[in-house]
């Protein structure tokens, strides 16, 4: 794909500098701005329109959750990758619900960070297996279904509902294909239709939807 533009938002200057060194030296990636708080990051995102924002969660003035909501609402072509110190950070889960497209630990290897940026920029979601497990555990336990979910669920075919349940369980496309005896290309088509009918930005939000509405 063409060059990916990045905005770094973190109140720790040393961490921003480290990410800038790694990402800025990577072919195909270009940093177009840095910010030390959520409000400055949201405003800079509106101005620079980066492909991906790497967003810290806990920051002064405006936290990363509110900044994510602002960017998702006002910069439709920009995707947010949340960075957090702890894999069970409640704020990071909230960030995913606010519209972020990924969730990465700050201690992830540089190669994982670069891969995550490219994956999110390509329109997919990034949640590591460890984070996926924590996310699923977080949504276990009988949360009340979203009343609007019943109507959306009725729009799915029986096969699409099976695929949604599998997504909610954290299965990959190859795993879904094996379980439902389908080709991977067919699964990919079903996943796309499920996301479109639910109005979900990506796979992560389909997982959240499935658990919130009691399908898993």
C-alpha positions as semicolon CSV with decimal commas, in nm:
position;residue;x (nm);y (nm);z (nm)
1;X;0,000;0,000;0,000
2;X;0,106;0,365;-0,025
3;X;0,287;0,553;0,247
4;X;0,118;0,538;0,589
5;X;0,105;0,863;0,786
6;X;0,116;0,850;1,166
7;X;0,033;1,073;1,461
8;X;0,186;0,991;1,801
9;X;-0,013;1,095;2,111
10;X;0,147;1,023;2,449
11;X;0,231;1,243;2,747
12;X;0,567;1,067;2,796
13;X;0,809;1,250;2,572
14;X;1,075;0,982;2,598
15;X;0,831;0,716;2,482
16;X;0,717;0,932;2,190
17;X;1,077;0,984;2,087
18;X;1,142;0,610;2,099
19;X;0,838;0,532;1,884
20;X;0,931;0,812;1,646
21;X;1,280;0,667;1,600
22;X;1,149;0,317;1,530
23;X;0,855;0,409;1,311
24;X;1,021;0,701;1,135
25;X;1,305;0,475;1,021
26;X;1,064;0,216;0,877
27;X;1,010;0,228;0,499
28;X;0,654;0,321;0,408
29;X;0,580;0,496;0,738
30;X;0,590;0,873;0,794
31;X;0,521;1,062;1,116
32;X;0,321;1,379;1,056
33;X;0,286;1,498;1,415
34;X;0,321;1,440;1,788
35;X;0,109;1,552;2,083
36;X;0,143;1,527;2,461
37;X;-0,225;1,519;2,557
38;X;-0,553;1,399;2,413
39;X;-0,698;1,738;2,325
40;X;-0,388;1,844;2,132
41;X;-0,386;1,503;1,963
42;X;-0,750;1,529;1,855
43;X;-0,699;1,879;1,715
44;X;-0,381;1,774;1,535
45;X;-0,561;1,473;1,388
46;X;-0,826;1,704;1,240
47;X;-0,554;1,918;1,086
48;X;-0,313;1,650;0,961
49;X;-0,561;1,368;0,884
50;X;-0,314;1,084;0,953
51;X;-0,390;0,727;0,852
52;X;-0,322;0,597;1,203
53;X;-0,306;0,758;1,548
54;X;-0,106;0,579;1,817
55;X;-0,299;0,681;2,128
56;X;-0,200;0,659;2,494
57;X;-0,488;0,616;2,738
58;X;-0,403;0,810;3,053
59;X;-0,304;1,167;2,970
60;X;-0,368;1,517;3,111
61;X;-0,625;1,769;2,981
62;X;-0,811;1,506;2,776
63;X;-0,757;1,132;2,811
64;X;-0,711;0,896;2,520
65;X;-1,069;0,770;2,535
66;X;-1,228;1,110;2,473
67;X;-0,964;1,186;2,213
68;X;-1,047;0,859;2,036
69;X;-1,418;0,945;2,030
70;X;-1,337;1,287;1,885
71;X;-1,111;1,145;1,614
72;X;-1,355;0,868;1,517
73;X;-1,635;1,126;1,491
74;X;-1,443;1,393;1,302
75;X;-1,175;1,208;1,103
76;X;-1,349;0,916;0,928
77;X;-1,038;0,817;0,736
78;X;-0,821;0,796;1,047
79;X;-0,790;0,484;1,260
80;X;-0,679;0,473;1,623
81;X;-0,441;0,220;1,777
82;X;-0,455;0,233;2,157
83;X;-0,133;0,182;2,354
84;X;-0,154;0,075;2,716
85;X;0,076;-0,048;2,991
86;X;-0,156;-0,316;3,127
87;X;-0,353;-0,576;2,930
88;X;-0,646;-0,554;3,172
89;X;-0,674;-0,176;3,157
90;X;-1,046;-0,089;3,178
91;X;-0,976;0,237;2,997
92;X;-0,837;0,052;2,698
93;X;-1,148;-0,167;2,674
94;X;-1,355;0,151;2,682
95;X;-1,135;0,288;2,405
96;X;-1,224;-0,005;2,182
97;X;-1,591;0,065;2,242
98;X;-1,524;0,430;2,158
99;X;-1,413;0,328;1,811
100;X;-1,045;0,237;1,832
101;X;-0,927;-0,029;1,589
102;X;-0,658;-0,190;1,799
103;X;-0,514;-0,245;2,141
104;X;-0,139;-0,294;2,187
105;X;0,078;-0,318;2,497
106;X;0,354;-0,060;2,525
107;X;0,610;-0,331;2,590
108;X;0,538;-0,499;2,256
109;X;0,846;-0,562;2,037
110;X;0,917;-0,305;1,768
111;X;0,830;-0,555;1,495
112;X;0,486;-0,608;1,651
113;X;0,428;-0,233;1,668
114;X;0,515;-0,190;1,300
115;X;0,294;-0,484;1,201
116;X;0,008;-0,343;1,409
117;X;0,033;-0,005;1,239
118;X;0,025;-0,163;0,894
119;X;-0,264;-0,392;0,986
120;X;-0,477;-0,110;1,125
121;X;-0,396;0,114;0,829
122;X;-0,514;-0,164;0,597
123;X;-0,855;-0,161;0,765
124;X;-0,821;-0,461;0,995
125;X;-0,818;-0,478;1,374
126;X;-0,525;-0,554;1,600
127;X;-0,573;-0,738;1,927
128;X;-0,312;-0,988;2,037
129;X;-0,425;-1,334;2,157
130;X;-0,350;-1,236;2,518
131;X;-0,559;-0,920;2,483
132;X;-0,838;-1,108;2,304
133;X;-0,862;-1,350;2,595
134;X;-0,878;-1,062;2,842
135;X;-1,137;-0,886;2,626
136;X;-1,358;-1,195;2,614
137;X;-1,324;-1,249;2,988
138;X;-1,412;-0,885;3,044
139;X;-1,740;-0,927;2,858
140;X;-1,835;-1,257;3,024
141;X;-2,079;-1,242;3,308
142;X;-2,427;-1,152;3,198
143;X;-2,424;-0,795;3,078
144;X;-2,769;-0,678;2,972
145;X;-2,818;-0,710;2,594
146;X;-2,847;-0,397;2,386
147;X;-3,220;-0,365;2,294
148;X;-3,124;-0,252;1,944
149;X;-2,922;-0,571;1,901
150;X;-3,228;-0,791;1,859
151;X;-3,334;-0,609;1,543
152;X;-2,985;-0,623;1,398
153;X;-2,954;-0,990;1,478
154;X;-3,272;-1,065;1,283
155;X;-3,104;-0,924;0,971
156;X;-2,838;-1,195;0,980
157;X;-2,880;-1,525;0,800
158;X;-2,836;-1,845;1,000
159;X;-2,485;-1,888;0,859
160;X;-2,391;-1,527;0,934
161;X;-2,508;-1,576;1,291
162;X;-2,283;-1,882;1,320
163;X;-1,992;-1,677;1,190
164;X;-2,068;-1,396;1,435
165;X;-2,070;-1,639;1,728
166;X;-1,735;-1,776;1,611
167;X;-1,593;-1,423;1,585
168;X;-1,722;-1,357;1,936
169;X;-1,533;-1,662;2,058
170;X;-1,214;-1,512;1,920
171;X;-1,167;-1,753;1,628
172;X;-0,961;-1,650;1,325
173;X;-1,090;-1,691;0,968
174;X;-0,899;-2,019;0,915
175;X;-1,037;-2,154;1,244
176;X;-1,391;-2,054;1,148
177;X;-1,345;-2,216;0,807
178;X;-1,236;-2,542;0,969
179;X;-1,517;-2,544;1,223
180;X;-1,796;-2,461;0,977
181;X;-1,649;-2,659;0,683
182;X;-1,621;-2,350;0,462
183;X;-1,345;-2,207;0,247
184;X;-1,152;-1,912;0,390
185;X;-1,273;-1,691;0,107
186;X;-1,633;-1,776;0,192
187;X;-1,569;-1,700;0,559
188;X;-1,414;-1,367;0,464
189;X;-1,727;-1,282;0,264
190;X;-1,954;-1,375;0,557
191;X;-1,740;-1,171;0,800
192;X;-1,769;-0,867;0,574
193;X;-2,146;-0,901;0,556
194;X;-2,174;-0,945;0,934
195;X;-1,969;-0,633;1,000
196;X;-2,174;-0,434;0,750
197;X;-2,508;-0,544;0,894
198;X;-2,401;-0,474;1,252
199;X;-2,241;-0,143;1,160
200;X;-1,921;-0,266;1,325
201;X;-1,597;-0,095;1,223
202;X;-1,399;-0,416;1,246
203;X;-1,365;-0,756;1,407
204;X;-1,292;-0,622;1,755
205;X;-1,622;-0,440;1,766
206;X;-1,803;-0,750;1,642
207;X;-1,656;-0,936;1,942
208;X;-1,782;-0,666;2,175
209;X;-2,125;-0,669;2,007
210;X;-2,155;-1,047;2,035
211;X;-2,072;-1,046;2,404
212;X;-2,279;-0,742;2,489
213;X;-2,582;-0,907;2,327
214;X;-2,532;-1,243;2,494
215;X;-2,446;-1,452;2,188
216;X;-2,134;-1,601;2,343
